[in-house]
Amino acid sequence: MFMCRWMNGDVSFVSARTKEDAIVMLDEWDNAEGAEISQIRDCMVDFRLKDEGDLELAEFGESCRETILEKAYPLLR
C-alpha cells in the first residue's frame, strides 16, 4: 500500500506492487511525479453508506491515522 501526499496537501492511497506502479495508477487523478509517495504497512479505513447511496469516510484505523500524521503532516502531529 502506498500513500501519496499531493502538492496541495491532499492524501490518496493506492494498493500497488511497486512505487512506480502506484505512480501510474495515481495518474488517473493527477500527475504524481512530483508528489511524495510513501509505502505504508497498515491501512484500515472505514466508510459509511449514506442515504443517497454514496460512500463517505467514517474514520481511519488508529495505526493508519498515526502513519498519515507522521509521514504526511508531521507539523500537525
C-alpha positions as a Python dict, from the first residue, in 0.01 Angstrom:
ca = {
    (1, 'M'): (0, 0, 0),
    (2, 'F'): (127, 344, -90),
    (3, 'M'): (27, 686, 38),
    (4, 'C'): (55, 987, -189),
    (5, 'R'): (78, 1335, -41),
    (6, 'W'): (-9, 1568, -324),
    (7, 'M'): (147, 1912, -362),
    (8, 'N'): (-178, 2077, -240),
    (9, 'G'): (-174, 1874, 85),
    (10, 'D'): (-435, 1614, -11),
    (11, 'V'): (-362, 1246, 61),
    (12, 'S'): (-451, 943, -152),
    (13, 'F'): (-395, 571, -102),
    (14, 'V'): (-329, 308, -365),
    (15, 'S'): (-261, -63, -347),
    (16, 'A'): (25, -136, -586),
    (17, 'R'): (321, -374, -607),
    (18, 'T'): (582, -102, -656),
    (19, 'K'): (615, 274, -618),
    (20, 'E'): (631, 303, -998),
    (21, 'D'): (305, 108, -1031),
    (22, 'A'): (148, 339, -773),
    (23, 'I'): (251, 649, -970),
    (24, 'V'): (98, 503, -1287),
    (25, 'M'): (-228, 427, -1106),
    (26, 'L'): (-241, 771, -942),
    (27, 'D'): (-219, 930, -1287),
    (28, 'E'): (-593, 859, -1309),
    (29, 'W'): (-638, 1155, -1072),
    (30, 'D'): (-334, 1374, -1146),
    (31, 'N'): (36, 1363, -1229),
    (32, 'A'): (200, 1208, -923),
    (33, 'E'): (561, 1252, -1040),
    (34, 'G'): (623, 1547, -804),
    (35, 'A'): (416, 1411, -517),
    (36, 'E'): (558, 1248, -205),
    (37, 'I'): (495, 872, -228),
    (38, 'S'): (548, 658, 85),
    (39, 'Q'): (495, 288, 134),
    (40, 'I'): (284, 217, 441),
    (41, 'R'): (234, -107, 630),
    (42, 'D'): (-106, -70, 790),
    (43, 'C'): (-409, 82, 625),
    (44, 'M'): (-751, 50, 781),
    (45, 'V'): (-1029, 275, 651),
    (46, 'D'): (-1400, 270, 739),
    (47, 'F'): (-1669, 405, 506),
    (48, 'R'): (-2037, 466, 575),
    (49, 'L'): (-2317, 424, 324),
    (50, 'K'): (-2518, 746, 301),
    (51, 'D'): (-2894, 751, 240),
    (52, 'E'): (-2831, 874, -117),
    (53, 'G'): (-2621, 565, -191),
    (54, 'D'): (-2283, 741, -177),
    (55, 'L'): (-1995, 645, 48),
    (56, 'E'): (-1837, 881, 297),
    (57, 'L'): (-1527, 840, 510),
    (58, 'A'): (-1618, 742, 865),
    (59, 'E'): (-1270, 706, 1013),
    (60, 'F'): (-916, 572, 980),
    (61, 'G'): (-778, 294, 1197),
    (62, 'E'): (-554, 422, 1476),
    (63, 'S'): (-230, 294, 1321),
    (64, 'C'): (-324, 431, 979),
    (65, 'R'): (-411, 773, 1123),
    (66, 'E'): (-78, 789, 1307),
    (67, 'T'): (109, 695, 988),
    (68, 'I'): (-72, 967, 792),
    (69, 'L'): (14, 1230, 1052),
    (70, 'E'): (374, 1111, 1086),
    (71, 'K'): (455, 1091, 714),
    (72, 'A'): (228, 1349, 551),
    (73, 'Y'): (166, 1608, 822),
    (74, 'P'): (448, 1592, 1079),
    (75, 'L'): (393, 1954, 1186),
    (76, 'L'): (29, 1880, 1278),
    (77, 'R'): (134, 1586, 1487),
}
